[in-house]
Amino acid sequence: MNLIITVTQILLYDPLVYTDATCSDDLKNGYETAVDCGGKECSGCDTGAQCTLGTDCASQVCGTDSKCAASTCPDGKMNGDETGVDCGGSCTTKCGTSVGCKVTADCNAALCVAGTCAAATCSDHIRNGGEADTDCGGTCSKCDTGGKCTLGTDCISQVCGTDSKCAAPTCPDGKMNGDETGVDCGGSCSTKCGTNVGCKVTADCNAALCVAGACAAATCSDGIQNGGEAAVDCGGTCSKCGTGAKCTLGTDCVSQVCATGGTCAASTCPDGKMNGDETGVDCGGSCTTKCGTNVGCKVTADCNAALCVAGTCAAATCSDGIQNGGEAAVDCGGTCSKCGTGAKCTLGTDCVSQ
């Protein structure tokens, strides 16, 4: 029996010969894998159509049964309404930087710009790129009070509250924030800053001047009362304070007398202190009372009984050239030798003549 194949049959079934096949002739012909789809010339086939390769299918997936599979998000192909491979569109996975997109919702980190997911920035008005809140925190600028936070470093105040929101600065929060010049000191805080801590003005410091942005150590010549001084630059470990200056102890005062009310009193002879021009306590100098033996002196007039020798009132002797020590006259009488004719005497026993 002879098999007769017509030219028409050859044209219909041999794609290498038939050149008039189209993707819209309602026939499976040419390179098609199903009617008017698949192959290298026609569009991909719908789910369930015959296929040889994934490229025959609209889903890009040719199943093990040689039929086009439905699009799924984790199939390793960009299909369905995805804007990238298994991301964007209705997929829960969003697309990364530089991957295709149609709207910003397709992207996992930033805006959709000109059909591509842009890199996150600190000014794109969305929370992305490790930001704690929209365009702040993380590597961006710090978040204001009330902004979301993960760490204290996300916040201007440096304090991320237990509610994961940036707390307002307070003086006792353990951070340098608000208008503080040091940690919890200076600025509007009642606590002032110590030596070598930051400052803007002297009022930020607890003990001295603000010099070159730091609280300086107290000195006895800085023009302010500090460092244990009783008054400005005097008292305490500094020089003594003059009359009328504030004092805490007598040792704060030149006069050695801190009067009731806390002011240095003027020196007086009967005040129980060696002060003024006195050479001993309440004696010598301009005091009417002279100093006794072994008390300080500057001149013999400071002493009540003897010479001023090497800054000290010496004991009276019978040869010191002055009337003292119970003598009736200079160096005679009393316990000394008898006085000669014409010398002063108190008793006959003071005199040679008796």
DOVEXGU-60461 format. One record per residue (C-alpha): chain; x, y, z. Coordinates in Angstrom, 3 decimals. Layout:
<torkols>
+-------+----------+----------+----------+
! kemar !       c1 !       c2 !       c3 !
+-------+----------+----------+----------+
!     A !        X !        Y !        Z !
...
+-------+----------+----------+----------+
</torkols>
This chain:
<torkols>
+-------+----------+----------+----------+
! kemar !       c1 !       c2 !       c3 !
+-------+----------+----------+----------+
!     A !    0.000 !    0.000 !    0.000 !
!     A !    1.420 !    3.354 !   -0.948 !
!     A !    1.222 !    6.326 !    1.539 !
!     A !    0.366 !    9.480 !   -0.310 !
!     A !    1.307 !   12.784 !    1.481 !
!     A !   -0.014 !   15.881 !   -0.151 !
!     A !    1.806 !   19.196 !   -0.361 !
!     A !   -0.872 !   20.665 !    1.868 !
!     A !   -0.070 !   18.124 !    4.585 !
!     A !    3.621 !   18.945 !    4.356 !
!     A !    2.911 !   22.637 !    4.610 !
!     A !    0.639 !   22.170 !    7.623 !
!     A !    2.809 !   19.814 !    9.680 !
!     A !    6.433 !   20.536 !    8.847 !
!     A !    7.493 !   23.845 !   10.357 !
!     A !   10.726 !   23.744 !    8.449 !
!     A !    8.739 !   23.832 !    5.210 !
!     A !    5.599 !   25.703 !    6.201 !
!     A !    6.302 !   29.392 !    6.260 !
!     A !    2.784 !   30.792 !    6.453 !
!     A !    2.018 !   29.619 !   10.053 !
!     A !    1.064 !   32.504 !   12.377 !
!     A !    0.474 !   32.889 !   16.108 !
!     A !   -3.180 !   33.683 !   15.488 !
!     A !   -4.377 !   31.046 !   12.973 !
!     A !   -6.073 !   28.886 !   15.597 !
!     A !   -3.779 !   26.008 !   14.678 !
!     A !   -0.900 !   24.393 !   16.498 !
!     A !    1.758 !   24.847 !   13.868 !
!     A !    5.125 !   26.383 !   13.218 !
!     A !    7.227 !   26.184 !   16.384 !
!     A !    4.188 !   26.400 !   18.671 !
!     A !    3.879 !   23.950 !   21.578 !
!     A !    0.162 !   24.585 !   21.870 !
!     A !   -2.348 !   26.404 !   19.667 !
!     A !   -0.944 !   29.853 !   18.846 !
!     A !    1.489 !   29.924 !   21.814 !
!     A !    4.877 !   28.705 !   22.857 !
!     A !    7.898 !   28.079 !   20.715 !
!     A !   10.381 !   30.729 !   19.739 !
!     A !    7.991 !   33.063 !   17.975 !
!     A !    4.669 !   33.113 !   19.818 !
!     A !    3.811 !   34.405 !   23.272 !
!     A !    4.002 !   32.159 !   26.317 !
!     A !    1.197 !   29.709 !   26.891 !
!     A !   -1.310 !   29.943 !   29.701 !
!     A !   -1.377 !   27.617 !   32.684 !
!     A !   -2.175 !   24.031 !   31.634 !
!     A !   -1.082 !   24.352 !   27.996 !
!     A !    1.472 !   21.970 !   26.458 !
!     A !    5.102 !   23.029 !   26.753 !
!     A !    8.589 !   21.814 !   26.114 !
!     A !   10.586 !   24.528 !   27.847 !
!     A !    9.842 !   27.117 !   30.507 !
!     A !   10.106 !   29.774 !   27.798 !
!     A !    6.993 !   28.263 !   26.185 !
!     A !    4.955 !   29.416 !   29.174 !
!     A !    3.693 !   32.793 !   30.342 !
!     A !    4.734 !   31.687 !   33.840 !
!     A !    8.180 !   30.679 !   32.540 !
!     A !    7.637 !   27.325 !   34.280 !
!     A !    7.063 !   24.094 !   32.298 !
!     A !    6.029 !   21.415 !   34.757 !
!     A !    7.182 !   17.817 !   34.907 !
!     A !    3.932 !   16.911 !   33.150 !
!     A !    4.974 !   19.079 !   30.151 !
!     A !    2.252 !   21.553 !   30.949 !
!     A !    2.652 !   25.209 !   31.882 !
!     A !    2.507 !   25.670 !   35.668 !
!     A !    0.769 !   28.574 !   37.411 !
!     A !    2.935 !   31.491 !   38.592 !
!     A !    4.001 !   31.347 !   42.250 !
!     A !    6.179 !   33.735 !   44.246 !
!     A !    8.873 !   31.203 !   45.120 !
!     A !    9.275 !   29.592 !   41.672 !
!     A !   12.549 !   31.307 !   40.791 !
!     A !   11.016 !   33.168 !   37.853 !
!     A !    9.754 !   36.706 !   37.324 !
!     A !    6.132 !   36.021 !   36.461 !
!     A !    2.584 !   36.856 !   37.427 !
!     A !    2.437 !   40.429 !   38.686 !
!     A !    5.962 !   40.266 !   40.097 !
!     A !    8.251 !   43.198 !   39.328 !
!     A !   11.380 !   41.181 !   40.075 !
!     A !   12.128 !   37.509 !   40.466 !
!     A !    9.729 !   36.306 !   43.175 !
!     A !    9.293 !   39.816 !   44.608 !
!     A !    6.983 !   42.785 !   44.295 !
!     A !    3.389 !   42.760 !   43.139 !
!     A !    1.251 !   40.382 !   45.194 !
!     A !    4.307 !   38.611 !   46.654 !
!     A !    4.943 !   39.131 !   50.339 !
!     A !    8.635 !   39.491 !   49.551 !
!     A !    9.498 !   43.001 !   48.415 !
!     A !   12.249 !   43.830 !   45.950 !
!     A !   15.681 !   45.112 !   46.879 !
!     A !   17.680 !   48.080 !   45.606 !
!     A !   17.995 !   48.343 !   41.805 !
!     A !   15.322 !   45.664 !   41.196 !
!     A !   12.239 !   46.499 !   39.091 !
!     A !    9.091 !   47.992 !   40.567 !
!     A !    5.840 !   49.659 !   39.600 !
!     A !    5.001 !   51.311 !   42.906 !
!     A !    6.939 !   51.954 !   46.132 !
!     A !    5.047 !   49.090 !   47.793 !
!     A !    7.016 !   46.714 !   45.532 !
!     A !   10.273 !   47.754 !   47.273 !
!     A !   11.623 !   46.613 !   50.626 !
!     A !   13.710 !   49.617 !   51.465 !
!     A !   12.985 !   52.744 !   49.494 !
!     A !   11.009 !   54.552 !   46.829 !
!     A !   10.199 !   53.202 !   43.369 !
!     A !   11.978 !   55.657 !   41.064 !
!     A !   11.701 !   55.328 !   37.260 !
!     A !   10.714 !   51.667 !   37.537 !
!     A !   13.539 !   50.677 !   39.883 !
!     A !   13.733 !   50.363 !   43.682 !
!     A !   16.059 !   53.185 !   44.773 !
!     A !   18.604 !   52.953 !   47.595 !
!     A !   17.356 !   54.114 !   51.007 !
!     A !   18.220 !   57.709 !   51.977 !
!     A !   17.691 !   59.811 !   55.092 !
!     A !   15.342 !   62.136 !   53.198 !
!     A !   13.008 !   59.827 !   51.269 !
!     A !   10.142 !   60.223 !   53.756 !
!     A !    9.842 !   56.504 !   54.481 !
!     A !   11.269 !   54.381 !   57.289 !
!     A !   13.965 !   52.226 !   55.700 !
!     A !   17.659 !   51.444 !   55.597 !
!     A !   17.983 !   50.661 !   59.297 !
!     A !   16.248 !   53.860 !   60.390 !
!     A !   14.536 !   53.773 !   63.792 !
!     A !   11.805 !   56.092 !   62.563 !
!     A !   11.102 !   57.897 !   59.306 !
!     A !   14.385 !   59.456 !   58.141 !
!     A !   15.987 !   59.430 !   61.609 !
!     A !   17.920 !   57.085 !   63.857 !
!     A !   20.388 !   54.427 !   62.779 !
!     A !   22.907 !   56.041 !   60.423 !
!     A !   20.648 !   59.081 !   59.925 !
!     A !   20.312 !   62.110 !   62.193 !
!     A !   18.952 !   61.604 !   65.718 !
!     A !   15.200 !   61.362 !   66.332 !
!     A !   13.270 !   64.018 !   68.259 !
!     A !   11.399 !   63.395 !   71.494 !
!     A !    8.551 !   60.957 !   70.825 !
!     A !   10.193 !   59.402 !   67.768 !
!     A !   10.561 !   55.628 !   67.567 !
!     A !   13.890 !   54.214 !   68.711 !
!     A !   15.752 !   50.992 !   69.279 !
!     A !   18.809 !   52.383 !   71.063 !
!     A !   19.613 !   55.580 !   72.932 !
!     A !   21.908 !   56.522 !   70.042 !
!     A !   18.811 !   56.868 !   67.834 !
!     A !   17.668 !   59.855 !   69.923 !
!     A !   18.743 !   63.487 !   70.272 !
!     A !   18.290 !   63.012 !   74.028 !
!     A !   20.403 !   59.808 !   73.947 !
!     A !   17.579 !   58.144 !   75.907 !
!     A !   15.299 !   55.487 !   74.353 !
!     A !   12.440 !   54.921 !   76.790 !
!     A !   10.880 !   51.624 !   77.803 !
!     A !    8.108 !   52.380 !   75.291 !
!     A !   10.713 !   52.412 !   72.466 !
!     A !   10.232 !   56.145 !   71.999 !
!     A !   12.812 !   58.890 !   72.439 !
!     A !   12.460 !   60.465 !   75.889 !
!     A !   12.778 !   64.185 !   76.572 !
!     A !   16.119 !   65.281 !   78.079 !
!     A !   16.207 !   65.552 !   81.884 !
!     A !   19.034 !   66.601 !   84.189 !
!     A !   19.325 !   63.279 !   86.039 !
!     A !   19.137 !   60.907 !   83.045 !
!     A !   22.834 !   60.060 !   82.917 !
!     A !   23.323 !   61.590 !   79.468 !
!     A !   24.688 !   64.909 !   78.202 !
!     A !   21.641 !   66.307 !   76.442 !
!     A !   19.334 !   69.304 !   76.282 !
!     A !   21.348 !   72.449 !   77.058 !
!     A !   23.713 !   70.618 !   79.420 !
!     A !   27.437 !   71.304 !   78.999 !
!     A !   28.427 !   68.109 !   80.817 !
!     A !   26.578 !   64.959 !   81.824 !
!     A !   23.605 !   66.197 !   83.880 !
!     A !   25.299 !   69.506 !   84.736 !
!     A !   25.492 !   73.052 !   83.448 !
!     A !   22.913 !   74.856 !   81.337 !
!     A !   19.485 !   74.861 !   82.973 !
!     A !   20.436 !   72.068 !   85.411 !
!     A !   20.722 !   73.063 !   89.053 !
!     A !   23.879 !   70.968 !   89.311 !
!     A !   26.941 !   72.805 !   88.048 !
!     A !   29.925 !   71.172 !   86.380 !
!     A !   33.237 !   70.348 !   88.044 !
!     A !   36.822 !   71.066 !   87.031 !
!     A !   37.719 !   70.139 !   83.435 !
!     A !   34.083 !   69.477 !   82.483 !
!     A !   32.587 !   71.370 !   79.524 !
!     A !   30.991 !   74.788 !   79.900 !
!     A !   29.723 !   77.720 !   77.864 !
!     A !   29.668 !   80.357 !   80.600 !
!     A !   31.067 !   80.563 !   84.139 !
!     A !   27.565 !   79.940 !   85.518 !
!     A !   27.867 !   76.369 !   84.187 !
!     A !   30.734 !   75.682 !   86.639 !
!     A !   30.542 !   74.873 !   90.340 !
!     A !   33.925 !   76.162 !   91.386 !
!     A !   35.662 !   78.454 !   88.940 !
!     A !   35.709 !   80.299 !   85.652 !
!     A !   34.752 !   78.822 !   82.276 !
!     A !   38.006 !   79.005 !   80.297 !
!     A !   38.187 !   77.856 !   76.655 !
!     A !   35.065 !   75.721 !   77.024 !
!     A !   36.085 !   73.920 !   80.220 !
!     A !   35.567 !   74.653 !   83.918 !
!     A !   38.967 !   75.739 !   85.273 !
!     A !   40.346 !   74.831 !   88.691 !
!     A !   39.673 !   77.365 !   91.453 !
!     A !   42.465 !   79.853 !   92.230 !
!     A !   42.936 !   82.624 !   94.812 !
!     A !   42.954 !   85.260 !   92.073 !
!     A !   40.077 !   84.341 !   89.751 !
!     A !   37.683 !   87.001 !   91.035 !
!     A !   34.996 !   84.623 !   92.294 !
!     A !   34.312 !   82.936 !   95.631 !
!     A !   35.200 !   79.275 !   95.116 !
!     A !   37.466 !   76.458 !   96.224 !
!     A !   36.606 !   76.733 !   99.919 !
!     A !   37.156 !   80.506 !  100.072 !
!     A !   35.208 !   82.403 !  102.749 !
!     A !   34.867 !   85.442 !  100.489 !
!     A !   36.100 !   86.323 !   97.014 !
!     A !   39.741 !   85.178 !   96.772 !
!     A !   40.338 !   85.177 !  100.547 !
!     A !   39.885 !   82.893 !  103.510 !
!     A !   40.203 !   79.126 !  103.526 !
!     A !   43.514 !   78.212 !  101.873 !
!     A !   43.882 !   81.716 !  100.407 !
!     A !   45.170 !   84.848 !  102.133 !
!     A !   43.263 !   86.246 !  105.111 !
!     A !   40.198 !   88.430 !  104.592 !
!     A !   40.083 !   92.069 !  105.638 !
!     A !   37.673 !   93.759 !  108.041 !
!     A !   34.045 !   93.441 !  106.906 !
!     A !   34.629 !   90.510 !  104.533 !
!     A !   32.623 !   87.307 !  104.891 !
!     A !   34.127 !   84.602 !  107.077 !
!     A !   33.404 !   81.181 !  108.493 !
!     A !   36.232 !   80.880 !  111.001 !
!     A !   38.548 !   83.317 !  112.726 !
!     A !   41.377 !   81.865 !  110.646 !
!     A !   39.705 !   83.354 !  107.553 !
!     A !   40.399 !   86.870 !  108.867 !
!     A !   43.455 !   89.103 !  109.136 !
!     A !   42.169 !   90.010 !  112.606 !
!     A !   41.686 !   86.309 !  113.471 !
!     A !   38.180 !   87.294 !  114.642 !
!     A !   35.066 !   86.168 !  112.729 !
!     A !   32.277 !   88.096 !  114.418 !
!     A !   28.676 !   87.044 !  114.920 !
!     A !   26.997 !   87.389 !  111.535 !
!     A !   29.957 !   85.938 !  109.676 !
!     A !   32.073 !   89.024 !  108.961 !
!     A !   35.686 !   89.708 !  109.862 !
!     A !   35.941 !   92.109 !  112.817 !
!     A !   38.532 !   94.891 !  113.131 !
!     A !   41.555 !   94.180 !  115.326 !
!     A !   41.311 !   95.393 !  118.948 !
!     A !   43.756 !   95.053 !  121.848 !
!     A !   41.439 !   93.083 !  124.130 !
!     A !   40.028 !   90.636 !  121.536 !
!     A !   42.093 !   87.643 !  122.634 !
!     A !   43.952 !   87.420 !  119.308 !
!     A !   47.361 !   88.586 !  118.150 !
!     A !   46.383 !   90.988 !  115.403 !
!     A !   46.804 !   94.526 !  114.200 !
!     A !   50.321 !   95.740 !  115.125 !
!     A !   50.436 !   93.634 !  118.276 !
!     A !   53.614 !   91.633 !  118.870 !
!     A !   51.870 !   89.261 !  121.268 !
!     A !   48.264 !   88.500 !  122.083 !
!     A !   46.732 !   91.867 !  123.007 !
!     A !   50.135 !   93.376 !  123.901 !
!     A !   52.885 !   95.392 !  122.266 !
!     A !   52.531 !   97.693 !  119.309 !
!     A !   49.861 !  100.342 !  119.825 !
!     A !   48.331 !   98.482 !  122.782 !
!     A !   48.821 !  100.061 !  126.188 !
!     A !   49.566 !   96.621 !  127.614 !
!     A !   53.183 !   95.593 !  127.120 !
!     A !   54.353 !   92.070 !  126.574 !
!     A !   55.911 !   89.853 !  129.205 !
!     A !   59.086 !   87.766 !  129.203 !
!     A !   59.496 !   85.469 !  126.196 !
!     A !   56.628 !   87.117 !  124.302 !
!     A !   57.256 !   88.585 !  120.835 !
!     A !   58.431 !   92.129 !  120.327 !
!     A !   59.828 !   94.438 !  117.689 !
!     A !   61.285 !   97.111 !  119.973 !
!     A !   61.968 !   97.291 !  123.718 !
!     A !   58.880 !   99.518 !  124.088 !
!     A !   56.777 !   96.431 !  123.314 !
!     A !   58.051 !   94.756 !  126.508 !
!     A !   56.896 !   95.402 !  130.042 !
!     A !   60.030 !   94.406 !  131.901 !
!     A !   63.149 !   94.098 !  129.798 !
!     A !   64.906 !   94.532 !  126.505 !
!     A !   63.586 !   93.218 !  123.179 !
!     A !   66.288 !   90.718 !  122.221 !
!     A !   66.109 !   88.869 !  118.889 !
!     A !   62.346 !   89.495 !  118.629 !
!     A !   61.516 !   88.317 !  122.133 !
!     A !   61.080 !   90.193 !  125.418 !
!     A !   64.065 !   89.076 !  127.560 !
!     A !   63.979 !   88.413 !  131.312 !
!     A !   64.998 !   91.342 !  133.512 !
!     A !   68.616 !   91.377 !  134.725 !
!     A !   70.589 !   93.601 !  137.061 !
!     A !   72.772 !   94.728 !  134.172 !
!     A !   70.400 !   95.381 !  131.279 !
!     A !   70.501 !   99.163 !  131.602 !
!     A !   66.814 !   99.648 !  132.346 !
!     A !   64.773 !   99.780 !  135.532 !
!     A !   62.844 !   96.529 !  135.649 !
!     A !   62.334 !   93.329 !  137.577 !
!     A !   61.459 !   95.047 !  140.893 !
!     A !   64.511 !   97.349 !  140.786 !
!     A !   64.196 !  100.653 !  142.658 !
!     A !   66.374 !  102.392 !  140.059 !
!     A !   68.225 !  101.278 !  136.966 !
!     A !   69.940 !   97.981 !  137.791 !
!     A !   69.895 !   98.577 !  141.591 !
!     A !   67.620 !   98.063 !  144.531 !
!     A !   65.172 !   95.265 !  145.017 !
!     A !   67.004 !   91.981 !  144.384 !
!     A !   69.914 !   93.820 !  142.744 !
!     A !   72.810 !   95.559 !  144.478 !
!     A !   72.118 !   98.580 !  146.703 !
!     A !   71.649 !  101.987 !  145.090 !
!     A !   74.087 !  104.816 !  145.677 !
!     A !   73.407 !  108.215 !  147.139 !
!     A !   70.829 !  110.152 !  145.084 !
!     A !   69.377 !  107.101 !  143.329 !
!     A !   65.674 !  106.375 !  143.556 !
!     A !   64.543 !  104.027 !  146.277 !
!     A !   61.434 !  102.510 !  147.734 !
!     A !   62.811 !  101.046 !  150.947 !
!     A !   65.925 !  101.701 !  152.986 !
!     A !   67.098 !   98.265 !  151.945 !
!     A !   67.363 !   99.582 !  148.367 !
!     A !   70.169 !  101.922 !  149.434 !
!     A !   73.816 !  101.481 !  150.296 !
!     A !   73.197 !  103.845 !  153.210 !
!     A !   70.180 !  101.784 !  154.337 !
+-------+----------+----------+----------+
</torkols>
